[in-house]
């Protein structure tokens, strides 16, 4: 072989080695697809457990933010990925509601994806503008009924705040009109400015306004009080028992992902989300880690119940989105 031939052979060998290295690296990256922007609620949750999750996965973790259509863009992306355990979707209550809200989705949550597990709840707070004189949930209901009309905000159609608001209306008979905003921060600011009377806000987006006296918190929607707001009661304590509209965070993978792969992912998520240091960081960020995370089978049953539960709320409130 002449000199030129040896050079060509060497270049070809180097190219093959690089390709093999790239393939190996790709096999060691788990992509978690989030249906919100960087700095959003679940992006924050993942970044609080990133180190523990990479250790338990034995892989590099990449957060892939794909906002749009209340999380449906991200779920459809996961649905179309290879079922190899390297693409995982992080979903919340909006995914269950979207089954009834969005008419022309490219997937079915219950048949086109496989459950992995559920590991934490975000906290939500019922906040009111300071001009609302009510200091309790029953007082707010009385105020709304006496006024005959009021507006409440949310981070968008089908968002947890929207679903909570519609269930609140259905449970109490308090009249109110939904005003959707593009995300939780502007929706909270609408309460601060008095554009709307109240909102069911994620704690992470509202707690600064609460502690700063810009809005007043009447209750939290989770089953336990927030450490950051120990004097704010739960909705049950405030007089609405079983007002279970808490958001949640779980993970799904494409249909056809082997059960053993899902079990391995679940074990890695359990190790990360139950790590004491990670749990402390999550609590400081207003999340509530589950003491007993749900595995694939239990999370699958939970998803089916959530689709049914929110489907009724969506139909009764006539919530639609093309």
Buried (B, 14 or more C-beta within 10 A) or exposed (E): EEEEEEEEEEEEEEEEEEEEEEEEEEEEEBBBBBBBEEEBBBBBBBBBBBBBBBBBBEBEBEBBBBBEBBBBBBBBBBBEBEBEBBBBBBBBBBBBBBBBBBEEBEBEBEEBBBBBBBBBBBBBBBBBBEEBEBEEBEBBBBBBEEEEEBBBBBBBBBBBBBBBBBBBBEBBEBEBEBBBBEBBBEBBBBBBEEBBBBBBBBBBBBBEBBEEEBBBBBBBBBBEBBEBBEEBBBBBBBBBEEBEBBBBBBBBBBBEBEEEBBBBBBBBBBBBBBBEEBBEBBBEBBBBBBEEBBBBEBBBEBBBEBBEBBBEBBEEBEBEBE
